[in-house]
Amino acid sequence: MLSAADNELLTRTGPATAMGRYFRRHWLPVALSRELPEPDGAPIRLRVMDEDLIAFRASDGRVGLVEPGCAHRGANLFFGRNEEGGLRCIYHGWKYDVEGRCIEMPNVPADAAYHGKISIKAYPTREFGEMVWAYLGPREHMPAELPQIEAGALPASHRYVSKRLQMCNWAHSMEGALDTAHFSFLHMPAPSVGKYANAATAADENRLRWLRKDPLPQFTIVDHPIGFAIGGARRADEGELYWRLTQFMLPSHSVAPSAMPGEFFQGYSWVPIDDESCWIYTYAWHPDRPLTAEERARFEKGGFGQFAELGPGYVPLRNRTNDYLIDREDQKHRSFTGVKGIAEQDALAQDSQGLIADRTREHLTATDIAIVRFRRLMLSEATALAAGREPSAPQHARTYRLRGGGAVAPARLSFEEVMQQRFGSTTI
C-alpha cells in the first residue's frame, strides 16, 4: 500500500505540485487534430492538469495553445474570432498569434509605448500521429523531439486514433493498464457459459481459456531508459506458457499486451484533466498494412480493446453517471460484469475505486508487482526533479517506438528470450 503522503504526491498534478511539474517536463497530447479541423476555425476549450486553456488553428495551419483571458480586460478568448493569423478578442479587438503575442490593438494609439510588448501565456505545440502535443514546462528544458511512438511514425492509413474521458484520477486508471491479472475475471464471459461467446476464432478461445484457467500469472519486469516492460506468464497447453507483454513509458504511456503475431497493436496515453478525471488517448496501428474499413468501423463503435463506444465530446456512452448501463441478467448468464465493452469494463473497475483512491487501505499481492514498480518509479522521478535533477526519459524520444503483445512459447524460455523471439529485442 501507499502512505497518504505518497498517494497525494502520485495523484496530484496541478501546476504547483511535484508530479505536475514532472509531467510538464514531457510533451503530452492535449487534443486530437480533428478537433481543430480547419485554419481559422472555431477555437476549443481545453483543461490540462488543472489549467484552463484555449486551442485554435491559425491561418497557416499551426495550432496555438493560450490562456483564456485577453490581456486587456480579461474577456474569454474562447469566444474570439479566429482570423488572419490570430485569435481576436470580441471585446475590443486585441488579436493574439500562436505564440501568445498581441499583434493588434485597435483601441490603443499607434505611438503607445507598449505596442508589441503585450503577450499572454502560450505553450509550444506540434502535431504527430493525428494528435496535438504540447509542452507546458520551462522552455529551457523543452525536449527537442516528441515521443516517437510507432503509431505516429506510420502512414495515417495504418492507424486509428481517438480518445475517451475517464472519470477518475489518472494514476489508478493508468495502473489498470499495467495489471494483466484482472483479465482472468473482468473481461471474461460468465462462469456458467460453456463456449466463449466473444471468441472470434479458435485461437481467441484458447487465449480466453488460458486466462480463466490461470488467475495467478507469474510476472517478470525488465527496466529500460523510459520505463519498463512487464511479462505476465500463464500456463497454456503442452509445456507452453501464454505471455502477455506490456510496455510502460514515462510519464503515462502504455502498449497493450493483447496483440498476437500478425494482429494490430494498441497504445494509450493518459493526460490528467484535473485530479479527478483524465483523457485516455487511444491508438491502434498495424506496421505492415493499412487498417481495413471493417476494423475502422469496429474501432468507431468500440468493438476492439480500449476503444469505447462514444457519445458527444468523446464521453463513453457507458460511464460513471449511468452505472455503465450494467445489465444484471447479462451478468448472471452471459458476461462476468454485465457491462459491454472491454474499455467500459476497465472504466467500471477503475472508477469504482473512487475519484482518487485511498491506497492506504489496500492489500497488494504478488500479481501487483507492476503496480508497485510504477508507483516507485513515478514517485522517484517526481522527487528527483524536486531535488533539482532533470528527467532523462524526454531525451530518449526514439526509444518510445515500443511494442507489446501476446506470445505462446515453451515454458523453458525466459521473459527476455520470449521478447527477443517475439519482437527481436529483450525490451521492445
KOLDO-526752 format. One line per 4 residues: number of its first residue (from 1); their letters; for each residue x, y, z of C-alpha. Coordinates in Angstrom, 1 decimal. Example, Ala and Ser with C-alpha at 12.3 -4.5 7.8 and 13.67 -1.06 7.14 Angstrom:
REM KOLDO-526752
1	as	12.3:-4.5:7.8 ~ 13.7:-1.1:7.1
***
This chain:
REM KOLDO-526752
1	mlsa	0.0:0.0:0.0 ~ 1.0:3.6:-0.3 ~ 1.3:6.1:2.5 ~ -1.2:9.0:2.4
5	adne	1.7:11.4:1.6 ~ 2.9:9.3:-1.3 ~ -0.6:8.8:-2.6 ~ -1.0:12.6:-2.5
9	lltr	2.2:13.1:-4.4 ~ 1.3:10.5:-7.0 ~ -2.2:11.7:-7.8 ~ -1.9:15.5:-7.7
13	tgpa	-0.8:17.1:-11.0 ~ -1.7:20.8:-10.7 ~ 0.9:23.4:-11.7 ~ 2.3:23.8:-8.1
17	tamg	2.6:20.1:-7.4 ~ 5.8:17.9:-7.7 ~ 4.0:15.4:-10.0 ~ 2.5:18.3:-12.0
21	ryfr	6.0:19.8:-12.5 ~ 7.3:16.4:-13.6 ~ 4.5:15.9:-16.2 ~ 5.2:19.3:-17.6
25	rhwl	8.8:18.3:-18.5 ~ 7.3:16.0:-21.2 ~ 5.4:16.5:-24.5 ~ 1.8:15.4:-23.9
29	pval	-1.2:15.0:-26.3 ~ -3.8:17.7:-25.5 ~ -6.2:17.3:-28.4 ~ -7.0:15.3:-31.4
33	srel	-6.0:17.1:-34.7 ~ -9.5:16.6:-36.0 ~ -10.9:18.7:-33.1 ~ -9.3:21.6:-34.9
37	pepd	-10.3:20.6:-38.5 ~ -9.5:23.8:-40.5 ~ -7.5:27.0:-40.4 ~ -9.4:30.0:-38.9
41	gapi	-12.0:27.6:-37.5 ~ -13.6:27.7:-34.1 ~ -11.3:27.6:-31.1 ~ -11.8:24.9:-28.4
45	rlrv	-11.6:24.8:-24.6 ~ -9.0:22.5:-23.0 ~ -8.2:21.7:-19.4 ~ -4.9:20.1:-18.8
49	mded	-3.6:19.3:-15.3 ~ -5.9:21.9:-13.6 ~ -5.1:24.6:-16.2 ~ -7.7:26.1:-18.4
53	liaf	-6.5:26.8:-22.0 ~ -7.8:27.7:-25.5 ~ -6.6:26.0:-28.6 ~ -7.0:27.3:-32.2
57	rasd	-5.7:26.6:-35.6 ~ -4.3:29.7:-37.2 ~ -4.4:30.7:-40.9 ~ -1.1:28.9:-41.7
61	grvg	-2.3:25.7:-40.1 ~ -0.3:26.0:-36.9 ~ -2.0:25.3:-33.6 ~ -2.0:27.9:-30.8
65	lvep	-2.4:27.0:-27.2 ~ -3.0:30.0:-25.0 ~ -4.5:31.1:-21.7 ~ -8.2:32.1:-21.9
69	gcah	-8.1:35.7:-20.7 ~ -7.4:38.7:-23.0 ~ -4.6:40.8:-21.6 ~ -6.7:43.9:-21.9
73	rgan	-9.8:43.3:-19.8 ~ -9.9:39.6:-19.4 ~ -12.6:38.6:-21.8 ~ -12.5:34.9:-22.7
77	lffg	-10.8:34.1:-26.0 ~ -12.9:31.0:-26.5 ~ -15.5:33.5:-27.9 ~ -12.8:35.1:-30.0
81	rnee	-12.8:35.5:-33.8 ~ -10.1:33.3:-35.4 ~ -8.9:35.3:-38.4 ~ -5.9:36.3:-40.5
85	gglr	-3.2:34.7:-38.4 ~ -4.6:35.2:-34.9 ~ -7.4:35.0:-32.4 ~ -9.1:38.3:-32.0
89	ciyh	-10.9:39.2:-28.7 ~ -14.6:40.0:-29.3 ~ -14.5:42.8:-26.7 ~ -12.1:45.4:-28.1
93	gwky	-10.4:43.6:-30.9 ~ -7.0:42.7:-29.5 ~ -5.5:39.9:-31.5 ~ -3.0:37.2:-30.5
97	dveg	-0.9:34.9:-32.6 ~ 0.0:31.3:-31.8 ~ 3.0:32.5:-29.7 ~ 0.6:34.5:-27.5
101	rcie	1.9:37.8:-28.8 ~ -0.7:40.6:-29.0 ~ -0.2:41.7:-32.7 ~ -3.1:44.1:-33.0
105	mpnv	-4.6:46.7:-30.5 ~ -7.2:48.7:-32.4 ~ -8.2:50.8:-29.4 ~ -4.6:51.8:-28.5
109	pada	-2.8:54.8:-30.0 ~ -0.2:53.9:-32.6 ~ 2.6:55.6:-30.7 ~ 1.8:53.9:-27.4
113	ayhg	5.0:52.5:-25.8 ~ 3.6:49.1:-25.1 ~ 2.7:48.2:-28.7 ~ 4.4:44.9:-29.5
117	kisi	5.2:44.3:-25.8 ~ 2.0:42.6:-24.6 ~ 1.7:38.8:-24.5 ~ -0.5:36.2:-22.9
121	kayp	0.7:32.8:-21.7 ~ 1.2:30.4:-24.7 ~ 2.6:26.9:-24.9 ~ 4.5:25.2:-27.8
125	tref	2.6:22.7:-29.8 ~ 3.4:20.1:-32.5 ~ 1.2:17.6:-34.4 ~ 2.2:14.0:-34.6
129	gemv	0.1:10.9:-35.2 ~ -3.2:12.9:-35.6 ~ -2.7:14.4:-32.1 ~ -1.8:17.8:-31.0
133	wayl	1.0:17.6:-28.5 ~ 2.0:20.4:-26.1 ~ 4.9:21.2:-23.8 ~ 3.8:23.0:-20.6
137	gpre	7.1:23.2:-18.8 ~ 10.0:25.7:-18.7 ~ 11.2:26.5:-22.2 ~ 14.9:26.0:-21.3
141	hmpa	14.1:22.3:-20.6 ~ 11.9:21.6:-23.6 ~ 12.8:18.3:-25.3 ~ 13.9:18.6:-28.9
145	elpq	11.7:15.7:-30.1 ~ 8.2:14.3:-29.3 ~ 8.0:10.7:-28.1 ~ 8.3:8.8:-31.3
149	ieag	5.5:6.3:-30.7 ~ 5.3:3.8:-33.6 ~ 1.6:4.8:-34.4 ~ 2.7:8.3:-35.2
153	alpa	5.6:7.3:-37.4 ~ 3.3:5.3:-39.8 ~ 1.1:6.5:-42.7 ~ -2.3:7.6:-41.5
157	shry	-3.8:4.6:-43.3 ~ -2.1:2.2:-40.9 ~ -3.5:3.7:-37.7 ~ -6.7:4.7:-35.9
161	vskr	-6.6:7.4:-33.2 ~ -9.2:8.5:-30.7 ~ -9.6:9.5:-27.1 ~ -12.1:8.9:-24.3
165	lqmc	-12.9:10.5:-21.0 ~ -12.1:8.7:-17.8 ~ -13.9:9.8:-14.7 ~ -11.2:9.1:-12.1
169	nwah	-7.7:10.1:-11.2 ~ -5.1:9.4:-13.9 ~ -2.9:7.2:-11.8 ~ -5.3:4.4:-10.9
173	smeg	-6.6:4.4:-14.4 ~ -3.0:4.1:-15.6 ~ -2.4:1.2:-13.2 ~ -5.3:-0.7:-14.8
177	aldt	-3.3:-0.9:-18.0 ~ -0.3:-2.4:-16.1 ~ -2.4:-5.1:-14.4 ~ -2.9:-8.1:-16.7
181	ahfs	-4.0:-10.3:-13.8 ~ -7.5:-8.9:-14.0 ~ -8.1:-10.4:-17.4 ~ -8.9:-13.7:-15.7
185	flhm	-12.1:-12.2:-14.4 ~ -13.1:-8.7:-15.5 ~ -13.3:-9.4:-19.3 ~ -14.5:-13.0:-19.1
189	paps	-17.8:-14.5:-20.0 ~ -20.0:-15.6:-17.1 ~ -18.6:-18.7:-15.5 ~ -21.7:-20.7:-16.5
193	vgky	-21.0:-20.0:-20.2 ~ -19.7:-23.1:-21.9 ~ -18.2:-21.7:-25.0 ~ -16.6:-18.2:-25.1
197	anaa	-19.1:-16.2:-26.9 ~ -16.7:-13.3:-27.6 ~ -14.1:-15.5:-29.1 ~ -14.0:-14.9:-32.9
201	taad	-11.5:-17.7:-33.6 ~ -10.3:-20.9:-32.1 ~ -7.1:-19.0:-31.2 ~ -9.2:-16.4:-29.3
205	enrl	-10.9:-19.2:-27.4 ~ -7.6:-20.7:-26.4 ~ -6.5:-17.3:-25.0 ~ -9.7:-16.9:-23.0
209	rwlr	-9.4:-20.4:-21.7 ~ -5.8:-19.9:-20.6 ~ -6.7:-16.5:-18.9 ~ -9.6:-18.1:-17.0
213	kdpl	-7.7:-21.3:-16.1 ~ -4.7:-19.4:-14.5 ~ -5.6:-16.4:-12.4 ~ -2.2:-16.2:-10.9
217	pqft	0.2:-15.2:-13.7 ~ 3.9:-15.1:-12.9 ~ 5.5:-11.7:-13.6 ~ 8.9:-10.5:-14.8
221	ivdh	9.9:-6.9:-15.2 ~ 12.7:-5.5:-17.3 ~ 13.7:-1.9:-17.0 ~ 14.6:0.3:-19.9
225	pigf	15.6:4.0:-20.3 ~ 12.0:5.3:-20.5 ~ 10.2:2.9:-18.2 ~ 9.8:-0.9:-18.1
229	aigg	8.4:-3.9:-19.9 ~ 6.2:-6.3:-18.0 ~ 5.7:-10.0:-18.8 ~ 2.9:-12.0:-17.3
233	arra	3.1:-15.7:-18.0 ~ 0.2:-18.2:-17.6 ~ 0.1:-21.9:-18.1 ~ -1.0:-22.8:-21.7
237	dege	-1.0:-26.3:-23.2 ~ 1.6:-29.0:-23.6 ~ 4.5:-27.4:-21.7 ~ 4.0:-23.9:-23.1
241	lywr	3.2:-20.5:-21.5 ~ 0.9:-17.8:-22.7 ~ 2.7:-14.5:-22.2 ~ 1.1:-11.1:-22.1
245	ltqf	3.8:-8.4:-22.7 ~ 3.0:-4.8:-21.6 ~ 5.1:-1.6:-22.0 ~ 5.1:1.3:-19.6
249	mlps	6.7:4.6:-20.9 ~ 7.1:7.7:-18.8 ~ 5.2:9.6:-17.8 ~ 1.9:7.9:-18.8
253	hsva	2.1:5.9:-22.0 ~ 1.4:2.2:-22.4 ~ 1.3:-0.5:-25.1 ~ -1.3:-3.2:-24.5
257	psam	-0.4:-6.9:-24.2 ~ -3.1:-8.4:-26.4 ~ -1.6:-8.4:-30.0 ~ -0.6:-11.8:-31.2
261	pgef	1.7:-12.1:-34.3 ~ 0.0:-10.6:-37.4 ~ -2.5:-8.6:-35.3 ~ -2.6:-4.8:-34.8
265	fqgy	-1.1:-3.1:-31.8 ~ -2.8:-0.8:-29.3 ~ -1.3:2.0:-27.3 ~ -2.6:4.6:-24.8
269	swvp	-1.5:7.9:-23.3 ~ -3.1:9.2:-20.1 ~ -3.3:13.0:-19.6 ~ -4.8:14.5:-16.5
273	idde	-7.6:17.0:-16.9 ~ -7.6:17.6:-13.2 ~ -7.1:15.3:-10.2 ~ -10.5:13.6:-10.6
277	scwi	-10.6:13.0:-14.4 ~ -8.3:12.4:-17.4 ~ -8.2:11.8:-21.1 ~ -7.0:8.5:-22.4
281	ytya	-5.7:8.9:-26.0 ~ -6.1:5.6:-27.7 ~ -4.4:4.5:-30.9 ~ -4.2:1.2:-32.9
285	whpd	-1.8:0.5:-35.6 ~ -0.5:-2.2:-38.0 ~ 3.1:-1.7:-39.0 ~ 2.7:-3.8:-42.2
289	rplt	-0.6:-2.9:-43.8 ~ -3.4:-0.3:-43.8 ~ -6.2:-0.9:-41.4 ~ -9.3:-2.3:-43.1
293	aeer	-12.6:-0.5:-43.4 ~ -14.2:-3.1:-41.2 ~ -11.5:-2.6:-38.5 ~ -12.1:1.2:-38.5
297	arfe	-15.8:0.7:-38.2 ~ -15.3:-1.5:-35.2 ~ -13.0:0.9:-33.6 ~ -15.6:3.7:-34.0
301	kggf	-18.2:1.5:-32.4 ~ -16.0:0.4:-29.5 ~ -15.6:-3.1:-30.9 ~ -11.9:-3.6:-30.1
305	gqfa	-10.0:-3.3:-26.8 ~ -9.7:0.2:-25.4 ~ -11.9:1.9:-28.0 ~ -15.1:2.6:-26.1
309	elgp	-18.4:3.4:-27.7 ~ -18.5:7.1:-27.5 ~ -21.2:9.8:-27.3 ~ -20.7:13.6:-27.8
313	gyvp	-17.5:15.1:-26.6 ~ -15.7:11.7:-26.6 ~ -17.6:10.7:-23.5 ~ -18.2:6.9:-23.3
317	lrnr	-21.9:6.1:-23.6 ~ -21.5:3.7:-20.7 ~ -19.9:5.7:-17.8 ~ -19.9:6.5:-14.1
321	tndy	-23.0:8.7:-14.4 ~ -25.3:5.8:-15.6 ~ -23.6:2.8:-13.8 ~ -22.1:1.8:-17.2
325	lidr	-25.6:0.6:-18.2 ~ -24.9:-2.6:-16.3 ~ -27.3:-5.5:-17.2 ~ -27.7:-7.8:-14.2
329	edqk	-29.3:-10.5:-16.3 ~ -26.4:-10.4:-18.7 ~ -24.1:-10.6:-15.7 ~ -25.8:-13.6:-14.4
333	hrsf	-26.0:-15.6:-17.6 ~ -23.6:-14.2:-20.2 ~ -20.7:-11.9:-19.1 ~ -18.8:-11.6:-15.8
337	tgvk	-19.6:-7.9:-15.4 ~ -22.9:-7.3:-17.2 ~ -21.2:-4.3:-18.9 ~ -20.5:-4.2:-22.6
341	giae	-17.0:-3.4:-23.9 ~ -13.5:-4.0:-22.6 ~ -12.8:-0.3:-22.2 ~ -16.0:0.2:-20.3
345	qdal	-15.3:-2.8:-18.1 ~ -11.9:-1.3:-17.3 ~ -13.5:2.1:-16.5 ~ -16.0:0.4:-14.2
349	aqds	-13.3:-1.3:-12.2 ~ -11.1:1.8:-12.0 ~ -13.8:4.5:-11.4 ~ -15.4:2.3:-8.7
353	qgli	-12.3:2.8:-6.6 ~ -13.2:6.5:-6.2 ~ -12.3:9.7:-7.9 ~ -9.0:9.5:-6.0
357	adrt	-8.4:6.1:-4.5 ~ -7.3:5.7:-0.8 ~ -4.3:3.5:-1.3 ~ -3.6:3.3:2.5
361	rehl	-6.4:0.7:2.7 ~ -5.4:-1.8:0.0 ~ -3.7:-5.1:0.4 ~ -1.4:-5.9:-2.5
365	tatd	-0.4:-9.4:-3.8 ~ 2.3:-10.9:-5.9 ~ 0.3:-10.1:-9.1 ~ 0.6:-6.4:-8.3
369	iaiv	4.3:-6.2:-8.9 ~ 3.9:-3.9:-11.9 ~ 1.7:-1.6:-9.9 ~ 4.4:-1.3:-7.2
373	rfrr	7.1:-0.7:-9.8 ~ 5.1:2.0:-11.5 ~ 4.4:3.8:-8.2 ~ 8.0:3.7:-7.1
377	lmls	9.3:4.9:-10.4 ~ 6.8:7.8:-10.7 ~ 7.5:8.9:-7.1 ~ 11.2:8.7:-7.6
381	eata	11.1:10.7:-10.8 ~ 8.9:13.5:-9.3 ~ 11.1:13.7:-6.1 ~ 14.3:13.7:-8.2
385	laag	13.0:16.7:-10.2 ~ 12.0:18.5:-7.0 ~ 15.6:18.0:-5.8 ~ 17.0:19.5:-9.0
389	reps	17.7:16.5:-11.3 ~ 16.0:16.8:-14.7 ~ 14.3:13.7:-16.0 ~ 16.2:11.8:-18.7
393	apqh	13.3:10.0:-20.4 ~ 12.3:13.0:-22.6 ~ 15.7:12.9:-24.1 ~ 15.2:9.4:-25.4
397	arty	12.4:10.2:-27.9 ~ 13.3:7.5:-30.3 ~ 13.1:4.8:-27.6 ~ 9.3:5.3:-27.4
401	rlrg	8.8:3.3:-30.6 ~ 8.0:0.2:-28.5 ~ 5.7:-2.8:-28.9 ~ 3.8:-5.1:-26.6
405	ggav	1.6:-8.1:-27.2 ~ 1.0:-11.7:-26.7 ~ 3.0:-14.8:-27.3 ~ 2.9:-18.5:-26.8
409	apar	6.3:-20.0:-26.1 ~ 7.9:-23.1:-24.5 ~ 8.0:-22.8:-20.7 ~ 11.8:-23.2:-20.7
413	lsfe	12.2:-19.7:-22.3 ~ 12.9:-16.7:-20.1 ~ 11.0:-13.4:-20.4 ~ 13.9:-11.8:-22.2
417	evmq	14.1:-14.8:-24.6 ~ 10.4:-14.5:-25.3 ~ 10.7:-10.8:-26.0 ~ 13.7:-11.5:-28.3
421	qrfg	11.7:-14.2:-30.2 ~ 8.5:-12.1:-30.4 ~ 9.9:-8.6:-31.1 ~ 13.6:-9.0:-31.9
425	stti	14.7:-7.3:-28.6 ~ 14.8:-8.1:-24.9 ~ 12.8:-4.9:-24.1 ~ 10.8:-4.0:-27.3
***
